[in-house]
Amino acid sequence: MDRRAFSFLSLGLLVGAFLASLAYAYLWRNQSSGGPSDKLVLRLAHAMPPSSPSHLGMEFFAEKVAELSGGKVEVQIFPSGQLGSQVDTIEQLQRGALAMVKSSTGELEMFADEMTVFGIPYLFADEEHYWRVLNGEIGEEMLQKANDVGIHGLCYYDAGSRSFYTVNRQVRTPEDLRGMKIRVMSSPSAIAMVNQFGASPTSITFGELYTALQQGMVDGAENNPPSVYDSRHWEIAKYYTLDEHTRLPDMLIFSQPLWESLDPQTRQWIDEAAKESVVYQRKVWNDYVQECLDKMVDEGVQIYRPDKEPFKQAVQPIYEQQKGTAIGDLIERIQAVEDPQ
Ligand code: GCU
């Protein structure tokens, strides 16, 4: 080999080695398993738009993590289903391909049966009861219910209560739901509830729902006021009936395999930031609910507050069906959580 050929070869090798080291460094940054001197990048996915109170809660969380870790840990948020539907992203998280997801407990039922309990209609007496349960022993237990399938729960975010909204006519009584096609999440409890009301449940991802309503694939859906407002579903569905059938919390979840690879200090930063973000998210949520209802009224949405009693009666068979099951036991424990006053 002459000298020139040799120097080309060595240059090629050098460039190759440099590129490989860049790729390696990039992977380290993105694997969320770096050592103390590496920057840890945690990707967090969710389905809602950036204007949503839960997104604001997550931004607060990301800022807190950066602050507590002195910039060693960075949380990157991907809203609006950019990394896939809620269920898709939970699957990525289970494999460790994604660090974090904010999901409704409704779709977590697909991964841990016990989550079904949150989807039992009219389970919580009121908002205070709901937070007493979530902040108490049962809430703590439920955060870790899906550990064995790779899901580590960090905290709950407020997702208010869900009600029906429809395209062609107002639902005033449970009978009005009969025969309607209602969009639900991939959630067995939501499917059971809609069936119980005599309507037909259709599972559609949140990202596809606007078009589904527009094209008449479904007659309506059910959700909390911020989600209906932020997604602009009200442009198509002008009737909102505040029957408030379920209070489904959102959960901020972490990949269990990645969690196990983190050092205790990093875990503590993440836990602390999560806890503080809950306080912030709940505040933003509370202020925003009425604002969304008012804005929808301004846009011509008809808001109806029905007598909830017939709706409660209509779903009683669900309680009967759960008696004696693990969910039935959880229902009883939740109902027994008392007001300390
Ligand atoms: C709520 C919940 C979301 C969920 C959505 C839905 O907005 O916070 O996590 O995706 O409902 O109905 O799909």
Residues whose N, C-alpha, C, O or C-beta is under 5 A from the ligand:
A	BS01	GCU	A47 K102 S103 S104 A159 M185 F206 E222 S227 D250
